[in-house]
Amino acid sequence: MIRQPALSGEDHKSHPQVARANGRPSLRAAIIGFGISGRVFHAPLIQADDSYVLEAIVTSDPGRVKVARASYPHARIIATPEQLFAKVDEGELGRVS
């Protein structure tokens, strides 16, 4: 079992505009699906790399929503891929102003 790091809303990774050590902002990432691969493989790897910030998780399963919120409180939980893409198109996600 992979143990998740303790996260808080003040974690630097909850602020995509915060520069990494090399002075560049983190790459903003989303995961579509929070089943075994998203939960155990993709999300922890994104979280562990300072080059990325996990900005959104797409899942509509109530149990997975609860686990995603508890594990990654800084990430937005979005119900469908279509909603994710609409938020990107509207400038709510994925663009640094």
Contacts in CASP RR format, 6 or more apart in sequence:
PFRMAT RR
TARGET T0000
AUTHOR 0000-0000-0000
METHOD contacts of the structure
MODEL  1
MIRQPALSGEDHKSHPQVARANGRPSLRAAIIGFGISGRVFHAPLIQADD
SYVLEAIVTSDPGRVKVARASYPHARIIATPEQLFAKVDEGELGRVS
2 40 0 8 1.000
2 44 0 8 1.000
4 44 0 8 1.000
4 47 0 8 1.000
4 71 0 8 1.000
5 47 0 8 1.000
5 48 0 8 1.000
7 13 0 8 1.000
7 14 0 8 1.000
7 47 0 8 1.000
7 71 0 8 1.000
7 72 0 8 1.000
7 73 0 8 1.000
7 74 0 8 1.000
8 73 0 8 1.000
9 73 0 8 1.000
9 74 0 8 1.000
11 74 0 8 1.000
12 18 0 8 1.000
13 26 0 8 1.000
13 47 0 8 1.000
13 50 0 8 1.000
13 53 0 8 1.000
13 54 0 8 1.000
13 74 0 8 1.000
14 53 0 8 1.000
14 73 0 8 1.000
14 74 0 8 1.000
15 53 0 8 1.000
16 25 0 8 1.000
16 26 0 8 1.000
16 28 0 8 1.000
16 53 0 8 1.000
16 55 0 8 1.000
16 94 0 8 1.000
16 96 0 8 1.000
17 25 0 8 1.000
17 96 0 8 1.000
18 25 0 8 1.000
18 26 0 8 1.000
19 25 0 8 1.000
20 26 0 8 1.000
20 50 0 8 1.000
20 51 0 8 1.000
21 50 0 8 1.000
25 96 0 8 1.000
26 50 0 8 1.000
26 51 0 8 1.000
26 52 0 8 1.000
26 53 0 8 1.000
27 51 0 8 1.000
27 52 0 8 1.000
27 53 0 8 1.000
28 52 0 8 1.000
28 53 0 8 1.000
28 55 0 8 1.000
28 93 0 8 1.000
28 94 0 8 1.000
28 96 0 8 1.000
29 46 0 8 1.000
29 52 0 8 1.000
29 53 0 8 1.000
29 54 0 8 1.000
29 55 0 8 1.000
30 54 0 8 1.000
30 55 0 8 1.000
30 56 0 8 1.000
30 57 0 8 1.000
30 58 0 8 1.000
30 78 0 8 1.000
30 84 0 8 1.000
30 93 0 8 1.000
31 38 0 8 1.000
31 42 0 8 1.000
31 43 0 8 1.000
31 46 0 8 1.000
31 54 0 8 1.000
31 56 0 8 1.000
31 57 0 8 1.000
31 58 0 8 1.000
32 58 0 8 1.000
32 81 0 8 1.000
32 84 0 8 1.000
33 57 0 8 1.000
33 58 0 8 1.000
33 59 0 8 1.000
33 64 0 8 1.000
34 43 0 8 1.000
34 57 0 8 1.000
34 58 0 8 1.000
34 59 0 8 1.000
34 61 0 8 1.000
34 64 0 8 1.000
34 65 0 8 1.000
34 67 0 8 1.000
34 68 0 8 1.000
35 59 0 8 1.000
35 64 0 8 1.000
39 64 0 8 1.000
39 67 0 8 1.000
39 68 0 8 1.000
39 71 0 8 1.000
43 54 0 8 1.000
43 57 0 8 1.000
43 68 0 8 1.000
43 71 0 8 1.000
43 72 0 8 1.000
46 52 0 8 1.000
46 53 0 8 1.000
46 54 0 8 1.000
47 54 0 8 1.000
47 72 0 8 1.000
53 74 0 8 1.000
54 72 0 8 1.000
54 74 0 8 1.000
54 75 0 8 1.000
55 75 0 8 1.000
55 76 0 8 1.000
55 93 0 8 1.000
55 94 0 8 1.000
56 75 0 8 1.000
56 76 0 8 1.000
56 77 0 8 1.000
56 78 0 8 1.000
56 84 0 8 1.000
56 87 0 8 1.000
56 93 0 8 1.000
57 68 0 8 1.000
57 72 0 8 1.000
57 75 0 8 1.000
57 76 0 8 1.000
57 77 0 8 1.000
57 78 0 8 1.000
58 77 0 8 1.000
58 78 0 8 1.000
58 79 0 8 1.000
58 80 0 8 1.000
58 81 0 8 1.000
58 83 0 8 1.000
58 84 0 8 1.000
59 65 0 8 1.000
59 68 0 8 1.000
59 77 0 8 1.000
59 79 0 8 1.000
60 79 0 8 1.000
60 80 0 8 1.000
65 77 0 8 1.000
68 75 0 8 1.000
68 77 0 8 1.000
69 77 0 8 1.000
76 87 0 8 1.000
76 93 0 8 1.000
78 84 0 8 1.000
78 87 0 8 1.000
84 93 0 8 1.000
87 93 0 8 1.000
88 94 0 8 1.000
88 95 0 8 1.000
END
